[in-house]
């Protein structure tokens, strides 16, 4: 999983949507997001094992996923009713507290995949990689024998089987999300200049 910043701003256009048809999950059990060759080499009796891949210290291998990944399984709802009862600001753009009840109002799609435990490079305590294009992110995932999640897969991993508005529940925790930190206005010129882009990304990165 990678954070993708600035793909439109620097002329790469809109990223191509990831679909299950283009990136089928073919491993028995959980749909391990890896290349077909790695799947063929590492799938044994319906379980997925990574060959020579680094894992996080203390991580525990689940039934169908490597130790550095988490199994996500459930019915992803295309339209979820999540009612905000208390907004964070007068702009009403972010919610402090949702009603402790959600409803699925749309069609559902079955999701069963393995997702990295942490944002790329998927190592505990390490800052996530940012300021890469969609294509660069896809290449980094492919180098690890994986692929980027589809929108449905990512949303299901965040919402869980109960379709929670926040991964941890119904009330916003301002210590959990970077978007609750003060907004830093980006300098587009500095970001697009190869000599200053790294320093600008470091200045903006609040992870």
N, C-alpha and C positions, 0 to 999 in steps of 0.2 A: 504494500500500500504506500503510495507516495502522495505528497501534497504537490499539486501542479499549479504554479503561479505564472501569470504573465504570458500565457500561450497566445492570447489574442493581441496583447499589447505590442508584442515584438514581431508580429506579422506571420504567425503560423496558422492563423485562422481557427475555426472551431474544430475541436477534436472529434474524431470519428467515434460514433457510439459503439460500445462493446455489446455484443449480443451472444446469446448462448448458441445461436446457429453458427456464428463465426468462430466462437471459442467453446466448443462443446466440452462438458465435463464428463469424461468417459470412464473414470475409475469406478469400480463397484463400491457401493457404500457412498461415502461422501465424495462429491465432485472435486477432487484435488486439482487445483489450478496449476497444472504443469504441462510441459510438452508431452506429446504422445509417446516420444521415444523414452523419456524418463518414466512415464507411466508404465510402459511395457516392461522396463527394466526393474521397476521397484514394486510393482503390485504383486502381492502374494495372498492368495485365498481371501480376496476382498479387502485386505488391509493395505495401507499405504506406508512405505518406509522410504526415507530419503537416503540416497547413496552418497556418502561423503559430505553431506551438508552440515554446516555448523548449526548447533542448537544453543538455546539460552540455558545458562547454568540453572539447575533446579527445575527446569520445565519438565512437565510430565506428558508423555505421549498418550493421546486419546485413542479410542478404538480404531478410528479411521483416519486420523491426521498425524503428521509429524509433530514432534515435541514443541516446535516453535510456531505451530499454527493451532487455531481453534476451530472446532467443528461448528458450523452454522447450519441449522436445519429448521424449516418451518414454512408456513404459508405467508408469502409476502402479499400484502394488500396494496393495490394500486391507489386507492383513495381511502385515507383514514381520517376520521373526525377526531380532532384533538382540540378541545375548546380551552382558550386561555381565560383564566379568571382574574389574573393580576399581571399587568404589564410592567416591564422594567423601567420604561421611560414614557413620557408623554407622546412620543412619536409612534408608540404602539408597534414597533418593529421587532421587538423581542419580548418573550414571555417569561415572567418570574415564577408563575405558578399556573399549572394546567389543572383542569377538572380531573379528579381521580377516576376517570372513566373514558374509555375510547371505544369507537365503533368502526368497523370496516364497512365502508359504503361502496366499495368497488370490487372488481374481479380479483381473485387471488392467483398467485403463481407459486408453484412448489420450488423451494430453494434448498439445496443441500451441497455445501461446499466447505472447503478448508480456507480459513482466512488468517493472515499473519497476526500474531499476538500484538505486535507493536507496529507503528508506522515505519516505513522503510528508513534505515536498513534492517528493521526488525530485531533490534538489540535493546534490551532493557537499559534505561538510563541514558541512552544516546539520543541526541536531537534528531528529529526527522529531516530527511532530505527535502529541500524546497527549491523553488525557482528553476524547475526543469519543465520542458515542454511535455505534452502528452506522448509524443513519439519517443522522447528520451526516457520517460517513465516506463513505457511499454518495453523498451529494449533492456532496461535494467531488470525488470521482472523476468523477461525471457532468459536473461543470463543466469538466473537462479532456477530456471525450469518452471516458472510460474507465469501468470498473466495478470493484467489488471482486472479488478472486479467489475462486473456489470453494475448498472445503477440499482437494479433490484437486489442483487447480492449484497452490495454495500449497505443499502438501507435496511435490509433484514438483519444484518449483523449489528447495526446500531440500535434498531428498535426492539429486536428480540421478538419472541413469540407473542408478547403482550402488546406489541406496537406502541411502546412507550415513546413519549415526545422527547425525552432525554434518555440516553443509554442507562442512566442510573435512577430514573424515576420521573416524577411529575413536577418537582420543584427545582428551579435553576440553582446550580452551585457555581458561584462566580470564581471559584478556585480551580474549576475543572476545564473551562473552555477559554481559548485565547481571545475569542470575540468579545469577552467581557472585560478585557484589558483596554486601556485608553488607546484610541485609534492613532496610528502614526501615519501622517500624510506621506505617501511615497514620492520620490523624486524620479520621474520617468526618464529624464535625461541621464541621470547618474546610473539608473538601472540598465539602460540600453548601451551605455558606454563600456566597452570591455575592460577598460582600465579602472573603472570605479564600480562596476556592477557587483563584485564580491563584497565590497564594503557596504554598499547600499542594501544588499540582501541581509547582511549581518545586522545592520541597523534596524531593519524592519522585522526581523525574525524574533517573535516573542514566545516561541515554544520552549 
